Amino acid sequence: MNNTDVYSTVVPVIELDDKSRAQFIARTYNHLFFAILGFTLFEIALFKSGAAENIARLMLGTSWLIVLGAFMIVSWLARSAAHSATSKAAQYAALTGYVLAQAVVFVPLLYIADQKAPGTIASAAAVTLIAFAVLTLVVFMTRKDFSFLRGILMWGGIIALVLVIGGALFGFNLGTFFSVAMVALAGAAILYDTSNVLHHYPEDRYVAAALELFASVALMLWYVLRLFMSRR
């Protein structure tokens, strides 16, 4: 989420002409749309084929720290490639790999929700998309630079990671308040990433921009779904 420094020596889209800036924004959100669509179709394929049940049982029977560690490595590699690779093929491979990794990590949560709280997946998805649309509209209407959120997101992410690891190691439930806080953190991430799309990304990094937005949407969906499930 904090890639402003990576592009400090290049021309950001805010300094481009209206046509170039509009083209960059359109490309970014088109790629985000297809990332969300790919995520959804892959999940449907996993559940329709029965593979989701096997994946869920395997992951639920494995230490969550191993799953989290593997995902963090994939996430770091994908983000690094999307932001630094000169080849468009490498950037697309990074986005694809990240979307598939997110889809696999989501399987246990979606499987439990489907079994124990039918209807919550659709409700959580709808709330997430509405929240994303509202937050995006705030940035586009105000044109405000939300880069000041970088420090908050960094420390919030570190604290959340420590709590998640602590919960996995010592078996305590993080509870509803943690999920609410993480939804708020995801909302701040959406504001920050959308602001970067308008102010800081260079013209050729729409794939990286879409990846960051997708990551924030996925984070919000995860904790909105957990909130919905906690009420059942």
Contacts in CASP RR format, 6 or more apart in sequence:
PFRMAT RR
TARGET T0000
AUTHOR 0000-0000-0000
METHOD contacts of the structure
MODEL  1
MNNTDVYSTVVPVIELDDKSRAQFIARTYNHLFFAILGFTLFEIALFKSG
AAENIARLMLGTSWLIVLGAFMIVSWLARSAAHSATSKAAQYAALTGYVL
AQAVVFVPLLYIADQKAPGTIASAAAVTLIAFAVLTLVVFMTRKDFSFLR
GILMWGGIIALVLVIGGALFGFNLGTFFSVAMVALAGAAILYDTSNVLHH
YPEDRYVAAALELFASVALMLWYVLRLFMSRR
1 150 0 8 1.000
1 153 0 8 1.000
1 154 0 8 1.000
1 189 0 8 1.000
1 192 0 8 1.000
1 193 0 8 1.000
1 212 0 8 1.000
1 215 0 8 1.000
1 216 0 8 1.000
2 150 0 8 1.000
2 151 0 8 1.000
2 153 0 8 1.000
2 154 0 8 1.000
3 79 0 8 1.000
3 83 0 8 1.000
3 196 0 8 1.000
3 200 0 8 1.000
3 208 0 8 1.000
3 212 0 8 1.000
4 147 0 8 1.000
4 150 0 8 1.000
4 196 0 8 1.000
4 200 0 8 1.000
6 83 0 8 1.000
6 84 0 8 1.000
7 200 0 8 1.000
7 201 0 8 1.000
7 202 0 8 1.000
7 205 0 8 1.000
10 202 0 8 1.000
11 202 0 8 1.000
11 203 0 8 1.000
12 199 0 8 1.000
12 200 0 8 1.000
12 201 0 8 1.000
12 202 0 8 1.000
13 20 0 8 1.000
13 21 0 8 1.000
13 24 0 8 1.000
13 25 0 8 1.000
13 197 0 8 1.000
13 198 0 8 1.000
13 199 0 8 1.000
13 200 0 8 1.000
13 201 0 8 1.000
13 202 0 8 1.000
13 203 0 8 1.000
14 21 0 8 1.000
14 198 0 8 1.000
14 199 0 8 1.000
14 200 0 8 1.000
16 24 0 8 1.000
16 203 0 8 1.000
20 203 0 8 1.000
24 197 0 8 1.000
24 201 0 8 1.000
24 203 0 8 1.000
24 206 0 8 1.000
25 197 0 8 1.000
25 198 0 8 1.000
27 206 0 8 1.000
28 197 0 8 1.000
28 201 0 8 1.000
28 206 0 8 1.000
28 209 0 8 1.000
28 210 0 8 1.000
28 213 0 8 1.000
29 210 0 8 1.000
29 213 0 8 1.000
31 95 0 8 1.000
31 206 0 8 1.000
31 207 0 8 1.000
31 209 0 8 1.000
31 210 0 8 1.000
32 210 0 8 1.000
32 213 0 8 1.000
32 214 0 8 1.000
32 217 0 8 1.000
35 95 0 8 1.000
35 99 0 8 1.000
35 210 0 8 1.000
35 211 0 8 1.000
35 214 0 8 1.000
36 214 0 8 1.000
36 217 0 8 1.000
38 99 0 8 1.000
39 99 0 8 1.000
39 102 0 8 1.000
39 103 0 8 1.000
39 214 0 8 1.000
39 218 0 8 1.000
42 99 0 8 1.000
42 100 0 8 1.000
42 103 0 8 1.000
43 52 0 8 1.000
43 103 0 8 1.000
43 106 0 8 1.000
43 107 0 8 1.000
43 110 0 8 1.000
45 51 0 8 1.000
46 52 0 8 1.000
46 55 0 8 1.000
46 103 0 8 1.000
46 107 0 8 1.000
47 110 0 8 1.000
47 111 0 8 1.000
47 114 0 8 1.000
52 107 0 8 1.000
52 110 0 8 1.000
52 111 0 8 1.000
53 111 0 8 1.000
55 104 0 8 1.000
55 107 0 8 1.000
55 108 0 8 1.000
55 111 0 8 1.000
56 107 0 8 1.000
56 108 0 8 1.000
56 111 0 8 1.000
56 112 0 8 1.000
59 67 0 8 1.000
59 107 0 8 1.000
59 108 0 8 1.000
60 108 0 8 1.000
63 168 0 8 1.000
64 168 0 8 1.000
65 165 0 8 1.000
65 168 0 8 1.000
65 169 0 8 1.000
67 105 0 8 1.000
68 164 0 8 1.000
68 165 0 8 1.000
68 168 0 8 1.000
71 101 0 8 1.000
71 105 0 8 1.000
74 97 0 8 1.000
74 98 0 8 1.000
74 101 0 8 1.000
75 98 0 8 1.000
75 101 0 8 1.000
75 215 0 8 1.000
77 94 0 8 1.000
78 94 0 8 1.000
78 95 0 8 1.000
78 97 0 8 1.000
78 98 0 8 1.000
78 101 0 8 1.000
78 211 0 8 1.000
79 94 0 8 1.000
79 98 0 8 1.000
79 208 0 8 1.000
79 211 0 8 1.000
79 212 0 8 1.000
79 215 0 8 1.000
80 94 0 8 1.000
81 90 0 8 1.000
81 91 0 8 1.000
81 93 0 8 1.000
81 94 0 8 1.000
82 91 0 8 1.000
82 94 0 8 1.000
82 95 0 8 1.000
82 98 0 8 1.000
82 205 0 8 1.000
82 207 0 8 1.000
82 208 0 8 1.000
82 211 0 8 1.000
83 205 0 8 1.000
83 208 0 8 1.000
85 91 0 8 1.000
85 94 0 8 1.000
88 207 0 8 1.000
91 207 0 8 1.000
91 208 0 8 1.000
92 207 0 8 1.000
94 207 0 8 1.000
94 211 0 8 1.000
95 207 0 8 1.000
95 210 0 8 1.000
95 211 0 8 1.000
95 214 0 8 1.000
98 211 0 8 1.000
98 214 0 8 1.000
98 215 0 8 1.000
99 214 0 8 1.000
102 214 0 8 1.000
102 215 0 8 1.000
102 218 0 8 1.000
106 218 0 8 1.000
106 222 0 8 1.000
109 222 0 8 1.000
109 225 0 8 1.000
109 226 0 8 1.000
110 121 0 8 1.000
110 225 0 8 1.000
112 229 0 8 1.000
113 119 0 8 1.000
113 120 0 8 1.000
113 121 0 8 1.000
113 124 0 8 1.000
113 225 0 8 1.000
113 228 0 8 1.000
113 229 0 8 1.000
114 121 0 8 1.000
116 229 0 8 1.000
116 232 0 8 1.000
117 228 0 8 1.000
117 229 0 8 1.000
117 232 0 8 1.000
120 225 0 8 1.000
120 228 0 8 1.000
120 229 0 8 1.000
120 232 0 8 1.000
121 225 0 8 1.000
123 228 0 8 1.000
124 221 0 8 1.000
124 224 0 8 1.000
124 225 0 8 1.000
124 227 0 8 1.000
124 228 0 8 1.000
125 221 0 8 1.000
127 224 0 8 1.000
128 217 0 8 1.000
128 220 0 8 1.000
128 221 0 8 1.000
128 224 0 8 1.000
131 187 0 8 1.000
131 190 0 8 1.000
131 220 0 8 1.000
131 224 0 8 1.000
132 190 0 8 1.000
132 217 0 8 1.000
132 220 0 8 1.000
135 187 0 8 1.000
135 190 0 8 1.000
135 191 0 8 1.000
135 194 0 8 1.000
136 190 0 8 1.000
136 194 0 8 1.000
138 191 0 8 1.000
139 146 0 8 1.000
139 191 0 8 1.000
139 194 0 8 1.000
139 195 0 8 1.000
139 198 0 8 1.000
140 194 0 8 1.000
140 198 0 8 1.000
143 198 0 8 1.000
144 195 0 8 1.000
145 195 0 8 1.000
145 198 0 8 1.000
145 199 0 8 1.000
146 191 0 8 1.000
146 192 0 8 1.000
146 194 0 8 1.000
146 195 0 8 1.000
147 192 0 8 1.000
147 195 0 8 1.000
147 196 0 8 1.000
147 199 0 8 1.000
147 200 0 8 1.000
149 188 0 8 1.000
149 189 0 8 1.000
149 191 0 8 1.000
149 192 0 8 1.000
149 195 0 8 1.000
150 192 0 8 1.000
152 188 0 8 1.000
153 185 0 8 1.000
153 188 0 8 1.000
153 189 0 8 1.000
153 192 0 8 1.000
156 185 0 8 1.000
157 185 0 8 1.000
160 178 0 8 1.000
160 181 0 8 1.000
160 182 0 8 1.000
160 185 0 8 1.000
163 174 0 8 1.000
163 178 0 8 1.000
164 174 0 8 1.000
166 172 0 8 1.000
167 173 0 8 1.000
167 174 0 8 1.000
175 230 0 8 1.000
176 227 0 8 1.000
176 230 0 8 1.000
179 223 0 8 1.000
179 226 0 8 1.000
179 227 0 8 1.000
179 230 0 8 1.000
180 223 0 8 1.000
180 227 0 8 1.000
182 219 0 8 1.000
182 222 0 8 1.000
182 223 0 8 1.000
183 220 0 8 1.000
183 223 0 8 1.000
183 224 0 8 1.000
183 227 0 8 1.000
185 219 0 8 1.000
186 216 0 8 1.000
186 217 0 8 1.000
186 219 0 8 1.000
186 220 0 8 1.000
186 223 0 8 1.000
187 216 0 8 1.000
187 220 0 8 1.000
189 215 0 8 1.000
189 216 0 8 1.000
189 219 0 8 1.000
189 220 0 8 1.000
190 213 0 8 1.000
190 216 0 8 1.000
190 217 0 8 1.000
190 220 0 8 1.000
192 216 0 8 1.000
193 209 0 8 1.000
193 212 0 8 1.000
193 213 0 8 1.000
193 215 0 8 1.000
193 216 0 8 1.000
194 213 0 8 1.000
196 209 0 8 1.000
196 212 0 8 1.000
197 209 0 8 1.000
197 213 0 8 1.000
201 208 0 8 1.000
201 209 0 8 1.000
END
